[in-house]
Amino acid sequence: MREIKITLEWGKEQALKASKAFYDYDMKNSNKRYMGWFFVALTQFAMVGALKHDTYGLLFVSTFLMAYWYYGRWLLRNAMLKKYYANIQESTLNFRLKKDGLYNEEQLISWEQIFKVIKLDDDVLLHTQDSTILFTRNSFSSYDDLQLFLDTMREKGKA
């Protein structure tokens, strides 16, 4: 396997974009999505109760839960992340993919530390035990490097 060089401009906006990409992926591909469906069904049940029996308590609670689940969760999380990432300095990170893992400067991110690699439309999301990193298409020097990176991650059972 040849060495792949990956260059990434990292800062507050990139960190927020990575967080949003992982949040969206997690909500679409985990069992959490069924919780939203439950709140929709509860709201429908509450609507019938409100119309037939003139009781509005469950309707208010279920509507609030549904609105929070689909809209409020990301708004609250985004506000917390903006505070958390407020002091991040813009920097350029250089990674190298080698046989034994992914290197950031001289620090090794071993295969065991990489939980999942997710291919998005034009980007690649790398989820490790310490962080989530979003590699854009421009982070790789060529399309072949991107494909080799993804193939290597599939080989290692990470993608």
Secondary structure, DSSP 8 states (H G I E B T S, - for coil): ---EEEEEEESHHHHHHHHHHHHHHHHHHSTTHHHHHHHHHHHHHHHHHHHHH---HHHHHHHHHHHIIIIIHHHHHHHHHHHHTTT---EEEEEEEETTEEEETTEEEEGGGEEEEEE-SS-EEEEESS-EEEE-GGGBSSHHHHHHHHHHHHHTT--
